[in-house]
Amino acid sequence: MALFTPQEALDYHSEVRPGKVEVVPVKPYSTQKHLTMAYSPGVAESCLAIAKDPDLTYKYTGRGNLVAVVSNGTAVLGLGNIGAYAGKPVMEGKGLLFKIFADVDVYDINLDVTDPDKLCEIVKAMEPTFGGINLEDIKAPECFYIEDKLKKEMNIPVFHDDQHGTAIISAAGLINALEITGKKIEDLRIVVSGAGAAAISCTRLYVALGVKLENVAMFDSRGHMHAGRTDLNPQKREFATEKAYGSLAEAMVGADMFLGLSKGGVVSQDMVRSMGKNPIIFACANPVPEISYTEAKEARPDAIMGTGRSDFPNQINNVLGFPFIFRGALDVMASNINEEMKLAAAKALAALAKEPVPDYVVEAYGVDKLEFGIDYIIPKPVDLRLIEFESAAVAQAAMDTGVARKPIADMDAYRVSLRERIAKSRERLDAFVKTYPQIF
């Protein structure tokens, strides 16, 4: 059942103030002295200090807590290539999520640019403004080139969430699913439906965890990607195997895991029945999964099943990742977000799922209890402990790998500060909500 009507959604975006975010001052402005310090002539003091040391932008401006959500609208959610104008509501929504979950400020940057090099040139030129770049809804294979190029040329974190967000969250689920089922990652045989940015990034992260490439059967719109095909781009060739499968159904026989990042309804109950013992099924197509939670569990009650939907267990939701990953990266002035930081985020999420679940989380989902097991392998987005677990793990990994330019001396104190930060942020936001009672 739909939670809203189309008109309600349009009203939500348009009423009182159009859009979903606004800029508010964080310094006093009521006196002449305040105004002269904010602008001229007092602002010159910070300008001169930064001219001597550009890193002082992190001290005297909001750069250290500011992320650009950058998109050209070529691969928006399930809507496809709708362009930069039509993609803007999504990017504003991303900014809202950054703020409410991790107190990260965002400007959404919607570029009417399809040339990858030109897009890179524009984004690179914005580095003095931002502490990090979140690439969003840019189609494959250009997204791989754009992220790689910007990571090489910029000294701040560049993160394409469509690739890495799903990878990190699903990897957390995989870690816990392996523990529950007793399967060994090096023996895991995986079938992947879809070969876009998210599917490739997910599989790369699973390989980093210990999955063997030869045990992965990946399918694109033309079928199984094997060594005999001559139509594969470099990213797809990475996952081409010597063994060739004639169909998805053939590959599913005896498989330990299915990962779906393609389209709804491509997996049947018979395919699920043919899988190995205690199958792991992550059907992430939205809004309709490759196979529904209900159908998969009917076919195989022993399955550990996850989807992208919030109305069933084990939701693989990117909001569990990007706000907290950037929070940790920003707090140590990381120069990039590397593989170790992504793995640290996944492991932190997996660890949090094993902790006792607070009552407020249980109540939010209208269930009697939530505890680690086949129907709870991934934390819920409303769990306020996410920032403490995940951001701290990311910050520590950044320090351990030498990409942190501002190391944290006391990690216990940092975890406390994260709890306090999100609590104070929520207080400010709650006060703001009261100014717009018409819509809240």
Sequence and secondary structure as in RCSB ss.txt:
>XXXX:A:sequence
MALFTPQEALDYHSEVRPGKVEVVPVKPYSTQKHLTMAYSPGVAESCLAIAKDPDLTYKYTGRGNLVAVVSNGTA
VLGLGNIGAYAGKPVMEGKGLLFKIFADVDVYDINLDVTDPDKLCEIVKAMEPTFGGINLEDIKAPECFYIEDKL
KKEMNIPVFHDDQHGTAIISAAGLINALEITGKKIEDLRIVVSGAGAAAISCTRLYVALGVKLENVAMFDSRGHM
HAGRTDLNPQKREFATEKAYGSLAEAMVGADMFLGLSKGGVVSQDMVRSMGKNPIIFACANPVPEISYTEAKEAR
PDAIMGTGRSDFPNQINNVLGFPFIFRGALDVMASNINEEMKLAAAKALAALAKEPVPDYVVEAYGVDKLEFGID
YIIPKPVDLRLIEFESAAVAQAAMDTGVARKPIADMDAYRVSLRERIAKSRERLDAFVKTYPQIF
>XXXX:A:secstr
  SS HHHHHHHHHSSSSSS      S  SSHHHHHHHSTTTHHHHHHHHHH GGGHHHHSSGGGEEEEEE SSS
BTTTBS HHHHHHHHHHHHHHHHHHHH  EEEEEE     HHHHHHHHHHTTTT SEEEE S  TTHHHHHHHHH
HHH SS EEEHHHHHHHHHHHHHHHHHHHHHT  GGG  EEEE  SHHHHHHHHHHHHHT  GGGEEEEETTEE 
BTT S   HHHHTT BSS  S HHHHHTT SEEEE S TT S HHHHHTS SS EEEE  SSS SS HHHHHHH 
TT EEEES TTSSSB  GGGTHHHHHHHHHHTTBS   HHHHHHHHHHHHHHTTS   HHHHHHTT S   SBTT
BSS  TT TTHIIIIIHHHHHHHHHTT BSS  S HHHHHHHHHHHHHHHHHHHHHHHTT TTT 
